[in-house]
Amino acid sequence: MLDRSLEAVVELAKGGLDVRVVVVFGTHKLETVSYLTRYAETFQMVFVYQDESFEPGLDGAIRSALPMTRGPVALVLPDIVVTGADTAGVLLAAVRRTEVSGWSVVATEERDPDTLQQMGALAVAEAGGVVTVAAAADKPTDPSGFNAFWGMVAVTEDEAHRLPDVVGRGVASPLAGAVALMVEGIVNYNTVAG
């Protein structure tokens, strides 16, 4: 599963980009740290222990990682796998699309309310051949009005400080206005349905 979630990151490195993967871990993830050594010659890796003072959840993990980032930043979660045609190049396309609005997402259409309540839900619309995010909420209690969810997020260096807000509670999502690259499917191996 970890190898599949990193396929798009490997493609970034193969495409000539200088890629740094920041791995946030706790003591329960030491085997994962060991497993990742297989990528040592593919891209640079930085390991940072999650600072619990930043909150114990995903937003705290992102805050722990941000000081180690530079350039465009992509949020790629180890339990999320993008499926369908040309999935390897979709993250590179998302990184390139950050120049449009500062943000872009790799997303898939979804109408099931139970799934939307477990994911980073999006309301997306197409205009002039470009799909953009009109609204976003992480794990919304009321999923009405959402028709997709994200699997990866890319952001410019200038906007990266707002990345924890993508998964934060009680804050406005910075994904409104983001360009959405739609893919065939996204599997979350950490959910009941995944």
C-alpha positions, 0 to 999 in steps of 0.5 A: 500500500505504501509503495502504491501511495508513493508511485506519483512521488516517484514520478515527480523524481523521475520527471527531474524535480528535486523531491524531498519527502518529509515523513512524520512519524511516532514510535508506532511507525518505526517499521515504516521508517525502516521500510522507506529506506528502499527509496533513499536513492530515488528522492531525499527523505527527511524524518521528523518526529510528530510534535504532539504540542501541534495537536496529535492528529493529521493537522499536527503532523502537517505542522511538524513537517512544514519547517522541513519543506521548500518549493511547492508542497504536496500532501500525500497520505500513506493510506490513500491510493489514486486509481485509474489511467495515468495516475502516476503523472497526476501529482506532477500535473497537480504541482504544475497547476498550483501556478493557477490559484496557489492550490490544486487537488487530485480528486474523484467524484463521489455522491455517497454521503457516508464516504463524503463524511469520512473524507476531505469533501469537495464541491467541484464544478467545471467551467471552460474545461477547468474543474475548480473547488467551490467549497471544501470541508474535512469529514463534514457532518452534513455532506449535502452539496459535496460531490467529490473528495480529494486524495492529494493536495498540492500548494505553492511554497507561499501558501504552504503555511495554510496546509494544516487548515485543509484537515483542520476543524473549525477553520475555513478550508483554503481549498476553495478556488483550487484547481481540481484534477479529476481521477477515476478513483481514490481508495482510502485504506483507512476507512470502513469502505476502503 
